[in-house]
Amino acid sequence: MGGRKTVEVLLEPSATTRPVTAAPASVVWEDPLALLADKPAGLLVHGDGTGAETLSDHVQAHLAAEGSCAVAQAVQRLDVETTGLVLFSKTEQFQPAFDALVAGNSMRKRYLVEVMELPWERPASSSPSGATATMPAACASRLQASTRSRA
């Protein structure tokens, strides 16, 4: 009863665990429970089974570089060709609260769209067919009703 015993435990990585080889993510905000990472266009938020690099990989690299053992999970996602901020939960205990906010439509999202040229404002000379594009009145009224700008 009084002797020393050594126990050896071999841990196998889970199917979802990947080695951290990606560059750290561009994190724009972080606290002990969550972080916001900037997702560039062309990068998946999380794995799709192809082994392609993901924003989640970059977030894990960021956490590893900080010495954190946290396993971050995306709270929501953006399409692969969309750029923007993605919220990640950093704790298993808090993830259900984020999931409940998303499921209950209690989390507000705001999208910013940058338009370089409106097709109905293009001069006829720049149109390949020479036609002038015009916006239907019904569309114009919806656009005016839903567009706000900040000075």
Sequence and secondary structure as in RCSB ss.txt:
>XXXX:A:sequence
MGGRKTVEVLLEPSATTRPVTAAPASVVWEDPLALLADKPAGLLVHGDGTGAETLSDHVQAHLAAEGSCAVAQAV
QRLDVETTGLVLFSKTEQFQPAFDALVAGNSMRKRYLVEVMELPWERPASSSPSGATATMPAACASRLQASTRSR
A
>XXXX:A:secstr
  S           TT     S    EEEE SSEEEEEE TT BSS  SS   BHHHHHHHHHHHTT     EES
S   TT  EEEEEE  TTTHHHHHHHHHTT S        S  GGGS GGGSTT       HHHHHHHHHH    
 
